[in-house]
Amino acid sequence: MKLHIIRHGDPDYARDTLMERGWREAELLAERVSKMGISAFYVSPLGRARDTASLTLRRLGVQGETLEWLREFAPVRFDPDKGRESVVWDWLPARWTREKAYYDREAWQHTPVMEQAGVPGENAMVCGGLDALLARHGYARDGEIYRADRPNRDSIALFCHFGVECVILGHLLGISPMPLWHGACALTTSVTTLITEERRPGQAYFRMCAFSDVSHLTAAGVEPSFSARFCETWDCAEERHD
């Protein structure tokens, strides 16, 4: 089975929709995804993801299923470096890297900061929702791997957000999402693909074959938006520093 995780287009966060550039990205994405043989589409309830998915669904004449756990992973905490509340995982690397628990696949969610923000419950909702969905498609979680109850070559797509994408990848690959949130960037309308490998009968594991693939943008000469990135060097005044 192929699992495609697709981030929304360039967002207008204030209105929870897409910027003009994001709609163009979504058009190019729809052209690509419509040729990928996707058998089922699942969509975050948030507007920017629904808008991104809408062009693909309209082109194919199909509907997607809205899943609450695909919304952005956004518990908040007070960030002393910003002086205000902020998404719990979006904080300066110089601060979170000092605590080795954040590199641990289980311990990261049980630090005082994460506990106070309710992260364990949110994480359990995402991981539980993902496992329930995969079970519907023939792959049931069995310890650290998946039991291939109905092995198949289906392709399914999840239209969602960068934050929750890292939680999904952490669960499937057995790693903490913290280094992913800070050391990787899923560009707008990017496609991340994982494919099951059944090296023994009935036992499957997900291997990531592509991360943040925006070939549909580069082929059209469109540069991905800067969303989810920060300044390359401190003197880049036009780039995000927060």
N, C-alpha and C positions, 0 to 999 in steps of 0.2 A: 504493500500500500504506500502511496505517496501522500505526504502531508505538506501542504503549501501554506505558509504563514505570510500574510500580506499586510504590510503597514498602509495606513491611509495616506492620502495625498497631502501636499503642503497645506497645513491647517490654519484656519482662522479660529483660534482657541476661544476668543471672546464670544463668538456667535455659534461655536461648535459646528462649523461647516468647513468648506474649503476656500482657500484663496483662489483667485483667478488662475494662478499658476497650478494650483492643486487640481483644478478641473481638467486642465490640459494633461497633466500627468495621468489622471484617472482615465482619460480617453485613450491614451497610448497603452495604458495597462489593460484596458478592456479589449483592445485589439489583440494583445498578446494572450491573455487568459482565455479568451473565447476559442482559442485554437489548442488549448492544453488538455482537452478531454476531461474536465472536472465533472465529477458525478454528483457532488453535494457541496453547497455553499453555506457557511456559517458566518454570522456577522455580529459585531459588537452593537449594543444598543445606542452608542453615542453617535451623534450626527456626522462627524467627520469620517467615521468608518462606514456608516450607512451610505453617505453620499458617494464615497469612493466605490463601494460595491455596486451602487445603483446602475452605473453605466455598463458594467459587465453583465449584470443580471438582465438589464433591458435588452442588450445586444443578443443575448442567448434566449430571451423569452422565458426565463425561469425565475423562481423565487428563492431567496435565502432564508435560513432559519436564524432568528435572533437568539443569542445566548448571553445571558446576563454576565456570566463569568468572563466573557471576552472584553468587557469594558476595561478602560485603562486601569492599571494597578497603581492606585494613588492614595494610600493612607498618608496622612500628613503628620508632621512634627514641627516643633519650634527649632529653627536653624539658627544657631548663635552667630554663624558667619554672615548670614543675610539679615539677621535681626527681625525675622518674621517667620510665619509658618510656611513650610515648603513640603513638597512630595518627599516622603521619608527616605527614598533611595537616592535623591538628587542632592548630594552634598559633596563638599570638596574632597578630592582624593587624599590630600594631605591629612585629613582628619580620619576618614573611615579606614584607610590602609594601616593605621596604627593598631587597629584591633584585629587580631588574627582570626577571630571567630567569623569575620565576614568572608573569609575564604573557604569556610567549612560548609558543606552542602546542607547540614542540618542546623548547626549552631548560629548561622547568620540571622535567622529569624527570631532567635531567643535572647538577643542582647537587650538590655533595659530599654534602649531607644525603640527598637522594633516591637517589643512586647507592649510598651505604652501606647504605641500607635495602632495596636490591633493587627499587626502583620501576620502572626501565626494563623489567625482565622481567615484572613484574606487569602493567604497562600494556600490553605487547605481547600478553600472554595475553588480556586483556579485549578489546582492539581486534581481535585475530585471531579470537577466538571470535565476536564480533559480526559481523565481515565474513563468516565462514563461514556463520553462520546466515542472514544476509541473502541470500547467494548461493543457499542452499537454497530461498529463497522468491522467487528470480528476479532479484535485484539484486546484481551483482558489482562490487566496488570497482574503480574505474578511475582512478587518480590521486587527485584530490580530490573526484570525484563518483562516481556509481554507474551502471554500464551496465545498462540495463533489458533483460535477456535475455528475461524473461517478465513483461512489465508486467501488474499485477493490482491489484484493489481489495480484496485480503484484509486482515484485521486480525489482528495477533498481539500477545500480551501477555507482558511480562516481569515476574515478581514478584521483586523484589530489594530493594536497600538504597540509602540516600541517597548514600553514598560512591561506589559503583560506578555509580550513575546519572549522576553528574557526569562520570565518565570516559567513559561512553557518549556523553553529550551533547557533550563536548569533541571526541571523535573525529568525530561526525557533523557538527558545526557548524564544525570547524576552529579551535577555541579552546583555551586552557589550562583545565584543570578547577579550578585554584586559585581564581580569582575566583568560580567557581560554588560551590565548597565553602564559601566564606566570605561570599559576597554573595547567595546564594540559599538557600532552605530548602524541600525537598520534605517536606511534612507527612505524618503517618502516614496510610496508605492513600490517599495522593494519586495521581492519574493524570496523567502527562505524556504528551502525544500529539504525534507527528511524522507528517507525511504527505508522501509523495513528490510531487514536481512534475516532470513530464516536459515541459518547455517546448520541447524539440526531440526528435524521435524517437530513442529508445534512450538518452537521457541523463537521468538522474534525480538529484535532490538532495532532501534531507530538510529540510522546514520545520517548525519547532516551532509548533504552533497552540495549545497549552495547556500550562501548567506548574503542577504542584502543585494540580490541580483537586480540591477536596474538596466539591463540590456535593452529593454523597450524604450528607455529614455535616451540612452547613448546612441542607439541606432537612428533615432530621430534628431540627433544633435541637440537634445535638451539636457542641460546640466541639472542634476538633482538639487533640490532646495537645501538650504542650510539647516533646516529644522532638525533638532536633536543633537546638533553639534555645538561646540564652543570655540572661542577664538584660537586660531592656530598659533599665533604669537600674541603676547600681551599688547603690543602696539597696533593690533588690528582693530582700530576704533569702530569700524563698520560691522564687526562680528560680535556675537553674543559673549558677554563676560560674566553674567550672573552665576 
